Structure formats: C-alpha cells, structure tokens
Amino acid sequence: MWKWKDLFKKKKDEDDDYYVSETEEQPTKSEERRAEKNAEKRFRMYGDKMIRLHMVFSGMVQGVGFRWVARQAAEEIGVTGWVRNEDDGTVTMEAQGTREMINRMIDRIRDARWVQIDNIDSRPIPVDEHEYYFKVKDYW
C-alpha cells in the first residue's frame, strides 16, 4: 500500500534534467524485452514514415487526466515518447510514430471527458530509434 508521503519522494533521472517520482511504475524485464521487439518491428514496418513531434498543449489540460489518457492511448496505438505538466499550465509531449498514429492518439485525448485543447504548438524533431515506451514525467 502506498503512502501519501511516497508521492513526494523524488530521484534524479540520469537522462534528463527533470525529476521522476519513485512511485512511477517501472517495467519488468519481460516488458522491456517485449517493448524492444515491438519497437524494432515498428521500425521495420514504418521506417521512413516514422516521425517525432514536440508538442505543447494549452487549454484545460492539467488536472483533467490528460497525461494518463495520453499514456493509455499511446500504449494502445503504439506511439512512444513522453508527456509532462509544465509550471505555466501547459502540457508538453514528445510523440513518435507515423503521422496517422500520432493523430489518432491526439484524437483520443481530445475525446477525453474533461480535456479541452485550445491550441497545439508542434514542431518536428529527430526520431529516437532506441525509445521503446511512452511515459508520464513529473515536472518537479
């Protein structure tokens, strides 16, 4: 059983300059292997069609389940990347997949009951061939 204070424990993530909660769900070894195989299969199938977008969402996007809906949609559709709340009330996301996959994920987020997206600023960034998951990042 988790305790309220566990939500506030933080650890430094070696990859980036943000903090990740220790209570964040970590994949098992078998889940990691399965994710790597699935990612390799996606690159063989879609290779040159794969894109990666850096997006900033504004509107009613915090406190409404945006990040969790994004994660669920990404896992079901096969998009990799991350999503994070920002201090200014926006949500930042990097999503990688085909344009169709990313559009389907955004449509699923828009359909969430409480989410209201007013604007999306996006720009293409380089594809990360060694990314296997979609994760929710904390902004602390």
N, C-alpha and C positions, 0 to 999 in steps of 0.2 A: 504494500500500500504506500503510495507516495505521500509525502508531507508537504504542506504549503511552502515551507522554507526551501524545499528542494527546487522549487521553481526559480529561485533566485541565485542558485549556485551557478557559477559560470566557469568555463575553461577556455583557454586560448586555442583557436583553431590555427594550425600551422600554415594553412594555405592562404588565408586572408587576414585582414586587419579588423575583423569583427568578432564578436563573441558568440559562442553557441552554448545553449543550455545543456547541462549534463543530463537532464531528463529527456533530451531529444532521443527518439527511437533510433538505435543503431542496427544496421542489417547484420544478419548472421552470415557465416562463411558461405553457406549454400546459397543464400540470397545474393551475395556478392558474385559468386560464380555464374548464377543464372542471369543476373543483370549484365555481366560482361558478355556472355554468349548472345543475349538478346541485342545488345548494342552492336556487337560485331555483325550480327545478322541484318540489323537495320542499315548499317553502312554498306554491306554488300548489296542490299536491295535498292537503297535510295542514293547511296554515294554522292553523286554530283548534285542531287536535288536537296541535300541537307543544307539547312541554313540555321543561323543562330541570331536571335534578336535580343537586344537590350531594350526593355520597355519600362516606362514609368506611367502608372495608372493614377488618375486623380478622380475625385468624386467621393461617394460614400464607399470607401474601400478598406477602412480599418474598423475593427470591432464588429465585423459582419460575417466572418468566416471566409473571407476572400482567399487567404493563403491555404487554408485546408481544402477548399473546393478546388483551387488550382492544383494542389498536390494530387488529389484524388483523380481529377481529370487527366493530368499528365501521366499518371501511372496507368490509367486505363487506355489511353490513346497511344502511349509510347514516347512521349516527349521527355527529354532530360533537361536539367537546368536547376534553377533555384528561384525562390521568392522571398522577399523581406519587407517588413514595415519600415518606413522612414520617419524621422522626427517631425517632418513637415506635414504629415498626414497622408502622404502618397504611399504607394506600394511599388517597389522596384522588382522586376523579374527579368531573368535571362532564360530564354526557352530555345531549345534546339530540336529540330525535326524537319519534316517537309513543311512547306508553307501551308498546305492543307491541314496537316496535323496541328500546327500552331493555331490556325484559325478555328478549328473545331474546339480546341482547348479554351480559347477566348470566348467562343460562343457558350460553352458550358458554364464559364464563370459568370458571364452576363445573365444567364438564366437563373443563377442562384437567387433565392428569395429576397435577401436584404441587400445584395450588392447593386450599387448604381455607379457605373463607369461613365464619367463625363468626358474624359479625354485620355488618349493613349499617345504618348510620345515614344516613338520607336526608331531604332537605327540598327542596321546590320553590323555584326561583329564576327570575328573569325570563329569557325566551328572548332569545338574541342572534341577530338576523336576519342579521348580517354575519359569521357564523362559517362557514367552509367546510370545515374539516378536523377530524380527531381527531389529537391529537399527544401524544407522551410527553414530559413535562417532567422535568428533573432537580430534585433538592431541595436542591442546594448553594446 
